[in-house]
């Protein structure tokens, strides 16, 4: 249903969809993957692409954003190249997103809105690429990610500031959109509409002659349709895997380090006590004493709490220091001086007066260095190996930046260099369907397809803190069709289908003309002079059409049937010159949703979303008009041409 209404309002909703809370950095991290930078057009200048209020969008920022967005799309569609992406509107979409982002931020600043440093810090800390193995923000990962992406912290913070301002301004823009019932009724009724029709197939193979076509004709067809056979860009990747196991036999803590660690953490190994506690907190000391008296008189703590409308809370097993931090030192002193099973208190904290029951006491004896030596050795070894791995990766990155090759590093570090065949961005080998990349390629490929051919080798994190790969792209095979000789049989077959399709169209048009003149579809097929399959009767509803459309499973002839007038016939080309369809709409059965409250409510909900999006889009346009937007058409044209040339 959503897709159905999106199609209805595509022209308007498209205005909203051009805005996405994505700027320079958000585009780079949209896939939760930080990849190395590299612009295809080689744009390194900082000319102005557009002036938005008091801000300037540079050509360098726009170029990087276009490339990042393209790479993200290419991961989903490996056949996509930069030229197709730009000519298909990708460049303009990214430009519009960035202008919208800048405009919203300038509008917010103009009218006194702000996104504070702590709020921005929180957003940055939540990015997975910036987190360490413990799930916490890692300064080292943060700096490395920024360096790999070729950006600085100021750029990152500016981007998040813009996005946070957008959240504040746009959240309520489309809230509470009102939808009149008179608008909902006809569209809800559309979903109940059904159509009866017939579909006939005129296959190209029915018109193919069993004669080998002339070589010149095949060559001409191939030259005209080369894009059909184009193989997307492929890259040959050299890599060397290494992990922390390389340090297992090399790193051992010394006796001095072991003793020092023990002395530094003596509190962990000294005798300790934990208590299992349950408590009730009341507002006054008098109420606490009264509650304690009830327990001493024979009531359980739970019963006494319930008698005054409260409940006893489980504290669980806790140390004295932790309980003091949670409550107060006075409460902890009382609870840890009482015997097991006894009631402690009243004692006061910032929350009120506590009555605490000691459910149980667990004594943990002190442990000597000899007793915890193995534990300390393991902890120190783990820590030292993690430190050694971090130092190694940083050192290798520095050496690559200074001109070292993958072979140099592999020799010095005793690493084994492997090489892949020329792979697509999804890891497939177009020359070997049975080829399966190693699992680590899932992390390596996005990096390998983001760098330029002459870029330095990269260090790729496979498993955070545990496994890495040194990666180099040894060869880039540009997107191009293969030589005709390699696919001559395929091209010959396609040429013959193309010729058959042209003849099939003549027959299909003849059938359409006959049906439009009053003949039945069956008679028109019989009179066509060619043996064709019998027509298929079809009955479908718009609701079914919308559902199948969401799944991407709507046959083109059925889509056509829902755009035709009753009693008409039309022809439609089948994909890849397979033939032609003749579609006849026999009957249109209109729907009536006046008694379908469920459908009316669902349709109204969809309209609220669409209208809310429209209000948001209009608000964005109003903000741009308020602060002013000026595009530098000459710079934009030059940048687009440079990106196209770089592909």
C-alpha positions as CSV (number, residue, x, y, z in Angstrom):
1,X,0.0,0.0,0.0
2,X,2.8,2.4,0.8
3,X,4.4,1.9,-2.5
4,X,1.1,2.4,-4.3
5,X,0.6,5.8,-2.7
6,X,4.2,6.7,-3.2
7,X,3.7,6.2,-6.9
8,X,0.6,8.3,-6.9
9,X,2.4,11.2,-5.2
10,X,5.9,10.5,-6.6
11,X,6.4,14.0,-8.0
12,X,5.7,15.6,-4.6
13,X,7.2,13.0,-2.3
14,X,10.3,13.1,-4.4
15,X,10.9,16.6,-3.2
16,X,11.0,15.3,0.4
17,X,13.1,12.3,-0.5
18,X,15.8,14.5,-2.0
19,X,16.5,15.7,1.6
20,X,18.2,13.2,3.8
21,X,20.0,14.0,7.0
22,X,23.2,13.2,5.3
23,X,26.1,15.5,4.7
24,X,29.7,14.9,4.0
25,X,30.4,12.5,6.8
26,X,27.0,10.9,7.2
27,X,27.3,9.7,3.6
28,X,30.6,8.2,4.3
29,X,29.4,6.3,7.4
30,X,25.9,5.4,6.2
31,X,26.9,1.7,5.9
32,X,28.6,1.6,9.3
33,X,31.8,1.1,7.4
34,X,34.7,3.7,7.2
35,X,36.5,3.3,4.0
36,X,39.5,5.1,2.6
37,X,38.9,8.2,0.6
38,X,39.6,8.6,-3.1
39,X,37.8,10.8,-5.6
40,X,37.5,9.5,-9.1
41,X,37.7,12.9,-10.7
42,X,40.7,14.0,-8.8
43,X,39.0,17.1,-7.5
44,X,41.2,18.5,-4.8
45,X,40.4,22.2,-4.9
46,X,38.1,24.1,-2.6
47,X,36.1,26.2,-5.1
48,X,32.6,27.1,-4.1
49,X,29.8,24.9,-5.5
50,X,27.0,26.7,-3.8
51,X,26.5,29.5,-1.2
52,X,23.8,28.7,1.3
53,X,23.1,31.6,3.6
54,X,26.4,32.4,5.3
55,X,27.9,29.0,4.5
56,X,29.8,27.7,1.5
57,X,29.6,24.2,0.0
58,X,33.0,23.5,-1.6
59,X,33.5,21.5,-4.7
60,X,35.8,19.2,-2.7
61,X,33.1,18.5,-0.2
62,X,30.6,17.8,-3.0
63,X,33.0,15.6,-4.9
64,X,33.8,13.5,-1.9
65,X,30.1,13.1,-1.1
66,X,29.2,12.1,-4.6
67,X,31.9,9.5,-4.6
68,X,30.9,8.1,-1.2
69,X,27.2,7.9,-2.2
70,X,28.2,6.2,-5.5
71,X,30.3,3.6,-3.7
72,X,27.4,2.9,-1.3
73,X,25.0,2.4,-4.3
74,X,27.6,0.3,-6.1
75,X,27.7,-2.2,-3.1
76,X,24.1,-2.9,-3.8
77,X,24.3,-2.7,-7.6
78,X,27.7,-4.0,-8.8
79,X,26.9,-3.2,-12.4
80,X,26.7,0.5,-11.6
81,X,29.4,2.8,-12.9
82,X,30.1,6.4,-12.0
83,X,28.9,7.7,-15.3
84,X,25.6,5.9,-15.1
85,X,25.1,7.1,-11.5
86,X,25.8,10.7,-12.3
87,X,23.7,10.7,-15.6
88,X,20.9,9.0,-13.6
89,X,20.6,12.0,-11.3
90,X,23.0,10.9,-8.5
91,X,25.1,14.0,-8.7
92,X,22.1,16.3,-8.5
93,X,20.5,14.3,-5.6
94,X,23.6,14.6,-3.5
95,X,24.0,18.3,-4.2
96,X,20.3,18.8,-3.2
97,X,20.8,16.9,0.0
98,X,23.9,18.9,1.0
99,X,22.2,22.2,0.2
100,X,19.2,21.2,2.3
101,X,21.5,20.2,5.1
102,X,23.4,23.5,5.0
103,X,20.2,25.5,4.7
104,X,18.5,24.0,7.7
105,X,21.6,24.6,9.8
106,X,21.9,28.2,8.7
107,X,18.2,28.8,9.3
108,X,18.5,27.3,12.8
109,X,21.5,29.4,13.6
110,X,19.8,32.5,12.3
111,X,16.9,32.1,14.7
112,X,19.0,31.2,17.8
113,X,18.9,27.4,17.7
114,X,22.0,25.3,18.6
115,X,23.4,21.8,19.0
116,X,25.8,21.8,22.0
117,X,29.2,20.1,22.1
118,X,28.0,17.4,24.5
119,X,25.1,16.5,22.2
120,X,27.5,16.2,19.2
121,X,29.9,14.2,21.4
122,X,27.2,11.8,22.2
123,X,26.3,11.3,18.5
124,X,29.9,10.7,17.5
125,X,30.4,8.2,20.4
126,X,27.5,6.1,19.1
127,X,29.1,5.5,15.7
128,X,30.2,1.8,15.6
129,X,33.3,2.7,13.5
130,X,34.6,4.8,16.4
131,X,34.1,2.1,19.1
132,X,36.7,-0.3,20.4
133,X,36.4,-4.0,21.1
134,X,34.7,-3.2,24.5
135,X,31.9,-1.3,22.7
136,X,33.1,2.1,24.1
137,X,34.3,5.1,22.2
138,X,37.9,4.7,21.1
139,X,40.0,7.8,20.5
140,X,42.5,5.7,18.5
141,X,39.7,4.3,16.2
142,X,38.2,7.8,15.9
143,X,41.5,9.4,14.7
144,X,42.3,6.5,12.4
145,X,38.8,6.6,10.8
146,X,39.1,10.3,10.2
147,X,42.5,9.9,8.7
148,X,41.3,7.1,6.4
149,X,38.4,9.2,5.3
150,X,40.5,12.2,4.6
151,X,38.5,14.5,6.8
152,X,39.2,16.5,10.0
153,X,37.3,16.6,13.3
154,X,35.9,20.1,12.5
155,X,34.2,18.8,9.3
156,X,32.8,15.9,11.3
157,X,31.4,18.1,14.1
158,X,29.9,20.6,11.6
159,X,28.1,17.8,9.8
160,X,26.6,16.4,13.0
161,X,25.7,19.8,14.2
162,X,23.7,20.3,10.9
163,X,22.0,17.0,11.3
164,X,21.0,17.6,14.9
165,X,19.6,21.0,14.0
166,X,17.6,19.3,11.2
167,X,16.2,16.8,13.8
168,X,15.0,19.7,16.0
169,X,13.5,21.7,13.2
170,X,11.8,19.0,11.1
171,X,10.5,16.6,13.7
172,X,7.2,18.5,14.1
173,X,7.0,20.0,10.6
174,X,4.7,17.3,9.3
175,X,3.2,16.3,12.6
176,X,-0.6,16.2,12.8
177,X,-1.4,16.5,9.1
178,X,-5.2,16.6,8.6
179,X,-6.7,14.4,5.9
180,X,-10.3,15.1,4.7
181,X,-12.5,12.0,4.4
182,X,-13.5,13.1,0.9
183,X,-9.9,12.7,-0.1
184,X,-9.4,9.3,1.5
185,X,-12.6,7.7,0.1
186,X,-11.7,7.5,-3.7
187,X,-8.2,6.2,-3.0
188,X,-9.3,3.6,-0.5
189,X,-11.9,2.5,-3.1
190,X,-9.2,2.2,-5.7
191,X,-7.6,-0.6,-3.6
192,X,-10.8,-2.6,-4.0
193,X,-10.9,-2.2,-7.7
194,X,-10.4,-5.4,-9.7
195,X,-9.8,-5.9,-13.4
196,X,-10.5,-8.8,-15.8
197,X,-8.4,-9.2,-18.9
198,X,-6.4,-11.4,-21.2
199,X,-2.7,-11.6,-22.0
200,X,-1.4,-13.1,-25.2
201,X,2.3,-13.8,-25.9
202,X,3.9,-13.3,-29.3
203,X,7.4,-14.9,-28.7
204,X,10.4,-13.8,-30.8
205,X,11.5,-17.5,-31.2
206,X,8.5,-18.1,-33.4
207,X,10.0,-15.8,-36.0
208,X,13.7,-16.9,-35.9
209,X,15.0,-18.4,-39.1
210,X,17.3,-21.4,-38.8
211,X,20.0,-19.6,-40.8
212,X,23.3,-18.4,-39.3
213,X,23.3,-14.6,-39.5
214,X,26.0,-12.6,-41.4
215,X,29.1,-11.8,-39.3
216,X,28.9,-8.2,-40.2
217,X,25.3,-8.0,-38.9
218,X,26.3,-9.5,-35.6
219,X,29.3,-7.1,-35.3
220,X,27.0,-4.1,-36.0
221,X,24.5,-5.3,-33.4
222,X,27.3,-5.8,-30.8
223,X,28.7,-2.3,-31.5
224,X,25.2,-0.8,-31.0
225,X,24.4,-2.8,-27.9
226,X,27.8,-3.0,-26.2
227,X,26.4,-1.7,-22.9
228,X,24.3,-4.9,-22.6
229,X,27.5,-6.9,-22.3
230,X,29.6,-4.5,-20.2
231,X,31.3,-6.1,-17.3
232,X,31.5,-3.7,-14.3
233,X,34.8,-2.5,-12.9
234,X,36.9,-5.3,-11.4
235,X,39.9,-5.1,-9.1
236,X,42.7,-7.5,-8.4
237,X,43.5,-7.4,-4.7
238,X,46.7,-8.4,-3.0
239,X,46.4,-8.9,0.8
240,X,48.3,-10.3,3.8
241,X,46.3,-11.4,6.8
242,X,47.8,-11.1,10.3
243,X,46.3,-11.5,13.8
244,X,47.3,-11.3,17.4
245,X,48.4,-14.9,17.6
246,X,51.7,-13.7,16.0
247,X,52.6,-12.4,19.5
248,X,51.5,-15.5,21.5
249,X,55.1,-16.8,21.9
250,X,56.8,-13.5,21.8
251,X,55.1,-11.6,24.6
252,X,55.4,-12.7,28.2
253,X,55.1,-10.5,31.3
254,X,58.1,-10.3,33.5
255,X,58.1,-11.2,37.2
256,X,58.5,-7.6,38.0
257,X,55.4,-6.7,36.0
258,X,53.4,-9.5,37.6
259,X,54.3,-8.3,41.1
260,X,53.7,-4.7,40.2
261,X,50.2,-5.5,38.9
262,X,49.4,-7.5,42.0
263,X,50.5,-4.6,44.3
264,X,48.6,-2.0,42.2
265,X,45.4,-4.1,42.4
266,X,45.7,-5.4,46.0
267,X,42.2,-4.3,46.8
268,X,41.0,-6.9,44.2
269,X,42.8,-9.7,46.0
270,X,42.4,-8.7,49.6
271,X,39.7,-10.3,51.8
272,X,36.3,-8.9,51.0
273,X,32.7,-9.4,51.9
274,X,29.5,-9.1,49.9
275,X,26.0,-9.1,51.3
276,X,22.7,-10.0,49.8
277,X,20.4,-7.1,50.8
278,X,16.7,-6.1,50.6
279,X,15.5,-2.7,51.5
280,X,12.6,-0.3,51.9
281,X,13.0,3.5,51.6
282,X,10.5,5.9,53.3
283,X,10.5,9.7,53.5
284,X,10.8,10.3,57.3
285,X,12.8,8.8,60.1
286,X,9.6,8.3,62.1
287,X,8.0,6.3,59.3
288,X,11.2,4.2,59.1
289,X,11.2,3.5,62.8
290,X,7.6,2.4,62.7
291,X,8.3,0.1,59.8
292,X,11.3,-1.4,61.6
293,X,9.1,-2.0,64.7
294,X,6.6,-3.9,62.6
295,X,9.4,-6.2,61.3
296,X,10.7,-6.7,64.8
297,X,7.2,-7.5,66.0
298,X,7.1,-10.5,63.6
299,X,6.1,-9.1,60.2
300,X,8.3,-9.9,57.2
301,X,9.9,-6.9,55.5
302,X,7.6,-7.4,52.5
303,X,4.5,-7.5,54.6
304,X,5.5,-4.4,56.6
305,X,6.2,-2.5,53.4
306,X,2.9,-3.6,51.8
307,X,1.0,-2.4,55.0
308,X,2.1,1.2,54.2
309,X,1.6,0.9,50.4
310,X,5.2,0.2,49.6
311,X,7.2,-2.8,48.4
312,X,10.6,-4.2,49.4
313,X,13.3,-3.8,46.7
314,X,16.0,-6.5,46.0
315,X,19.4,-4.9,46.2
316,X,21.1,-8.2,45.5
317,X,24.7,-9.2,46.3
318,X,26.8,-6.1,46.8
319,X,30.0,-4.9,48.4
320,X,30.0,-2.2,51.1
321,X,31.8,0.3,48.9
322,X,29.3,-0.2,46.0
323,X,26.3,0.0,48.4
324,X,27.7,3.2,49.9
325,X,28.0,4.7,46.3
326,X,24.4,3.6,45.6
327,X,22.9,4.8,48.9
328,X,25.1,6.5,51.4
329,X,28.0,5.7,53.8
330,X,25.6,5.7,56.8
331,X,23.3,3.2,55.1
332,X,26.2,1.0,54.1
333,X,27.7,1.1,57.6
334,X,24.4,0.0,59.1
335,X,23.8,-2.8,56.7
336,X,27.3,-4.2,57.0
337,X,27.4,-4.1,60.8
338,X,24.2,-6.2,61.2
339,X,24.1,-9.9,61.5
340,X,22.8,-12.2,58.8
341,X,19.0,-12.2,58.9
342,X,18.8,-9.0,60.9
343,X,17.2,-5.7,60.2
344,X,19.5,-2.6,59.9
345,X,18.5,1.0,60.2
346,X,16.9,3.4,60.0
347,X,19.8,5.1,58.1
348,X,19.5,8.1,55.8
349,X,20.5,8.7,52.2
350,X,19.6,11.4,49.7
351,X,16.6,9.3,48.7
352,X,15.2,9.0,52.3
353,X,15.4,6.7,55.2
354,X,16.4,3.0,54.7
355,X,15.3,-0.1,56.4
356,X,17.6,-2.9,55.2
357,X,17.4,-6.7,55.8
358,X,20.6,-8.8,55.5
359,X,19.5,-11.8,53.5
360,X,23.0,-13.4,53.5
361,X,26.7,-12.8,53.9
362,X,29.5,-14.1,51.7
363,X,33.1,-13.9,52.9
364,X,35.8,-13.9,50.2
365,X,39.3,-14.7,51.7
366,X,42.4,-12.8,50.6
367,X,44.4,-14.4,47.7
368,X,48.1,-14.5,47.6
369,X,50.2,-13.6,44.6
370,X,50.9,-17.3,44.0
371,X,47.1,-18.0,44.0
372,X,46.3,-15.3,41.4
373,X,49.5,-15.5,39.4
374,X,47.9,-17.3,36.4
375,X,45.1,-14.8,36.3
376,X,47.5,-11.9,36.3
377,X,49.7,-13.4,33.7
378,X,46.7,-13.9,31.4
379,X,45.5,-10.4,32.0
380,X,48.9,-8.8,31.4
381,X,49.5,-11.0,28.3
382,X,46.2,-10.0,26.8
383,X,46.8,-6.3,27.5
384,X,50.3,-6.4,26.1
385,X,49.3,-8.2,23.0
386,X,46.5,-5.7,22.3
387,X,49.0,-2.9,22.8
388,X,51.5,-4.6,20.4
389,X,48.8,-5.1,17.8
390,X,47.8,-1.4,18.0
391,X,51.4,-0.4,17.7
392,X,52.0,-2.7,14.8
393,X,49.0,-1.4,12.8
394,X,50.0,2.2,13.4
395,X,53.6,1.5,12.4
396,X,52.5,-0.3,9.2
397,X,50.2,2.6,8.2
398,X,53.1,5.0,8.8
399,X,55.5,2.8,6.7
400,X,52.9,2.6,3.8
401,X,52.5,6.4,4.0
402,X,56.4,6.7,3.7
403,X,56.4,4.6,0.5
404,X,56.8,1.0,1.7
405,X,55.1,-1.6,-0.5
406,X,53.0,-4.6,0.5
407,X,55.9,-6.8,-0.5
408,X,58.3,-4.9,1.7
409,X,56.0,-5.2,4.7
410,X,55.3,-8.8,4.1
411,X,59.0,-9.7,3.9
412,X,59.8,-7.7,7.1
413,X,56.9,-9.0,9.1
414,X,57.0,-12.6,7.6
415,X,53.5,-12.3,6.2
416,X,52.1,-14.4,3.3
417,X,50.8,-12.3,0.4
418,X,47.8,-13.7,-1.4
419,X,46.2,-12.4,-4.6
420,X,42.6,-12.5,-5.9
421,X,41.5,-12.8,-9.5
422,X,39.8,-9.7,-10.9
423,X,36.7,-9.3,-8.7
424,X,33.5,-7.3,-8.8
425,X,32.7,-5.1,-5.9
426,X,30.5,-7.9,-4.4
427,X,33.4,-10.4,-4.5
428,X,32.2,-12.3,-7.5
429,X,34.5,-13.4,-10.3
430,X,32.7,-13.0,-13.6
431,X,35.1,-15.5,-15.2
432,X,34.4,-18.2,-12.6
433,X,30.9,-18.6,-11.2
434,X,32.1,-21.2,-8.7
435,X,34.7,-18.8,-7.2
436,X,34.1,-18.0,-3.5
437,X,36.0,-15.2,-1.8
438,X,37.4,-15.8,1.7
439,X,35.1,-14.5,4.5
440,X,37.6,-11.7,5.3
441,X,36.8,-10.2,1.9
442,X,33.5,-8.9,3.3
443,X,35.6,-6.3,5.1
444,X,38.4,-5.9,2.6
445,X,36.3,-5.3,-0.6
446,X,34.7,-2.0,0.5
447,X,38.1,-0.6,1.2
448,X,39.7,-2.0,-1.9
449,X,37.0,-0.5,-4.2
450,X,37.2,2.9,-2.5
451,X,40.9,3.6,-3.2
452,X,42.5,4.8,-6.4
453,X,44.9,2.6,-8.3
454,X,48.0,4.5,-7.2
455,X,46.9,4.8,-3.5
456,X,49.1,3.5,-0.7
457,X,48.3,0.0,0.7
458,X,45.7,0.1,3.5
459,X,45.4,-1.6,6.9
460,X,41.9,-3.1,7.2
461,X,40.5,-4.2,10.5
462,X,38.8,-7.6,10.1
463,X,38.0,-8.4,13.7
464,X,38.4,-5.4,16.0
465,X,41.6,-5.7,18.0
466,X,42.2,-9.2,16.8
467,X,42.7,-9.6,13.1
468,X,43.8,-7.3,10.3
469,X,44.8,-7.3,6.7
470,X,47.4,-5.3,4.7
471,X,45.6,-4.6,1.4
472,X,46.8,-3.3,-1.9
473,X,45.0,-3.0,-5.2
474,X,47.4,-4.3,-7.9
475,X,45.2,-3.8,-10.9
476,X,41.9,-2.0,-11.8
477,X,40.1,-3.4,-14.9
478,X,37.8,-0.6,-16.0
479,X,34.2,-1.3,-16.8
480,X,34.0,-2.4,-20.5
481,X,32.4,-5.1,-22.7
482,X,34.5,-8.2,-23.4
483,X,35.9,-8.8,-27.0
484,X,33.2,-10.1,-29.3
485,X,35.1,-13.3,-29.9
486,X,34.7,-14.3,-26.3
487,X,30.9,-13.9,-26.3
488,X,30.0,-14.4,-30.0
489,X,27.5,-17.2,-29.4
490,X,25.6,-15.0,-26.9
491,X,25.6,-12.0,-29.1
492,X,24.5,-14.1,-32.1
493,X,21.6,-15.4,-30.1
494,X,20.6,-11.9,-29.0
495,X,20.9,-10.6,-32.5
496,X,18.5,-13.4,-33.7
497,X,16.1,-12.6,-30.9
498,X,16.2,-8.9,-31.8
499,X,15.3,-9.7,-35.4
500,X,12.6,-12.1,-34.3
501,X,11.3,-9.4,-31.9
502,X,10.9,-6.9,-34.8
503,X,8.7,-9.4,-36.7
504,X,6.8,-10.3,-33.5
505,X,5.9,-6.6,-33.0
506,X,4.3,-6.5,-36.5
507,X,2.1,-9.5,-35.5
508,X,1.3,-8.1,-32.1
509,X,0.3,-4.8,-33.6
510,X,-1.9,-6.6,-36.1
511,X,-3.6,-8.5,-33.2
512,X,-4.2,-5.3,-31.3
513,X,-5.7,-3.6,-34.3
514,X,-8.1,-6.6,-34.9
515,X,-9.2,-6.6,-31.2
516,X,-9.7,-2.8,-31.3
517,X,-11.9,-3.4,-34.3
518,X,-14.2,-5.7,-32.5
519,X,-12.6,-9.2,-32.9
520,X,-12.1,-11.5,-30.0
521,X,-8.5,-12.0,-28.9
522,X,-8.7,-15.7,-29.7
523,X,-9.9,-15.0,-33.3
524,X,-7.2,-12.3,-33.8
525,X,-4.5,-14.8,-32.7
526,X,-5.9,-17.5,-35.0
527,X,-5.9,-15.0,-37.9
528,X,-2.3,-13.9,-37.3
529,X,-0.9,-16.6,-39.6
530,X,1.6,-17.8,-37.0
531,X,1.1,-20.6,-34.4
532,X,1.1,-18.7,-31.0
533,X,0.3,-19.8,-27.4
534,X,-3.3,-19.5,-26.2
535,X,-4.1,-16.3,-24.3
536,X,-4.2,-16.3,-20.5
537,X,-7.1,-14.9,-18.6
538,X,-6.2,-12.6,-15.7
539,X,-8.1,-11.2,-12.8
540,X,-6.3,-9.0,-10.2
541,X,-7.0,-6.1,-7.8
542,X,-5.2,-2.9,-7.1
543,X,-4.5,-4.1,-3.6
544,X,-2.8,-7.2,-5.0
545,X,-0.9,-5.0,-7.5
546,X,0.4,-2.8,-4.6
547,X,1.4,-5.8,-2.5
548,X,3.3,-7.5,-5.4
549,X,4.9,-4.1,-6.3
550,X,6.4,-3.9,-2.8
551,X,8.0,-7.3,-3.4
552,X,9.2,-6.4,-6.9
553,X,7.1,-9.1,-8.5
554,X,4.6,-7.3,-10.8
555,X,4.7,-8.6,-14.4
556,X,4.8,-5.7,-16.8
557,X,1.6,-6.8,-18.6
558,X,-0.4,-6.7,-15.4
559,X,0.9,-3.2,-14.7
560,X,-0.2,-2.2,-18.1
561,X,-3.6,-3.6,-17.7
562,X,-4.2,-1.3,-14.7
563,X,-3.4,1.8,-16.8
564,X,-5.8,0.9,-19.7
565,X,-9.4,1.9,-20.4
566,X,-12.0,-0.8,-20.4
567,X,-12.5,-2.6,-23.7
568,X,-9.1,-1.6,-25.1
569,X,-6.0,-3.6,-26.3
570,X,-2.4,-2.6,-26.2
571,X,1.0,-4.2,-27.1
572,X,4.0,-4.3,-24.8
573,X,7.6,-5.4,-25.5
574,X,8.9,-8.3,-23.4
575,X,12.3,-7.9,-21.7
576,X,15.5,-8.5,-23.7
577,X,13.8,-9.0,-27.0
578,X,12.0,-12.1,-25.9
579,X,8.8,-11.0,-27.8
580,X,5.7,-9.0,-27.3
581,X,2.6,-9.1,-25.1
582,X,-0.9,-8.2,-26.2
583,X,-3.0,-7.0,-23.2
584,X,-6.7,-6.8,-23.4
585,X,-8.8,-5.2,-20.6
586,X,-12.3,-6.8,-20.7
587,X,-13.8,-5.4,-17.6
588,X,-13.1,-2.8,-14.9
589,X,-14.9,-3.5,-11.6
590,X,-14.9,-0.4,-9.4
591,X,-14.4,-0.7,-5.7
592,X,-16.5,0.9,-2.9
593,X,-14.7,1.4,0.5
594,X,-17.6,3.3,2.1
595,X,-18.2,0.4,4.6
596,X,-14.6,-0.6,5.1
597,X,-13.6,1.3,8.2
598,X,-10.3,-0.6,8.5
599,X,-9.3,0.3,4.9
600,X,-10.3,3.9,5.3
601,X,-8.3,4.2,8.5
602,X,-5.2,2.6,6.9
603,X,-5.5,4.8,3.9
604,X,-5.9,7.9,6.0
605,X,-2.7,6.9,7.9
606,X,-0.8,6.6,4.6
607,X,-2.1,10.0,3.5
608,X,-0.9,11.5,6.8
609,X,2.6,10.3,6.1
610,X,2.5,11.6,2.6
611,X,1.1,15.0,3.5
612,X,3.5,15.2,6.5
613,X,6.4,14.6,4.1
614,X,5.0,17.3,1.8
615,X,4.7,19.8,4.7
616,X,8.3,19.0,5.6
617,X,9.5,19.5,2.0
618,X,7.7,22.9,1.8
619,X,9.2,23.9,5.1
620,X,12.7,23.1,3.8
621,X,12.0,25.2,0.6
622,X,10.8,28.0,2.8
623,X,14.0,27.9,4.9
624,X,16.1,28.0,1.7
625,X,14.1,31.0,0.5
626,X,14.6,32.7,3.8
627,X,18.4,32.4,4.0
628,X,19.1,32.4,0.3
629,X,20.8,29.8,-1.9
630,X,23.0,30.6,-4.9
631,X,24.5,27.8,-7.0
632,X,27.7,28.3,-8.9
633,X,26.6,26.7,-12.2
634,X,30.0,27.0,-13.8
635,X,31.7,25.2,-10.9
636,X,29.0,22.5,-10.8
637,X,29.2,21.9,-14.5
638,X,33.0,21.7,-14.4
639,X,32.9,19.3,-11.4
640,X,30.4,17.0,-13.0
641,X,32.4,16.9,-16.2
642,X,35.6,16.2,-14.2
643,X,33.9,13.3,-12.4
644,X,32.6,11.9,-15.6
645,X,36.0,12.2,-17.2
646,X,37.6,10.5,-14.2
647,X,35.5,7.4,-14.7
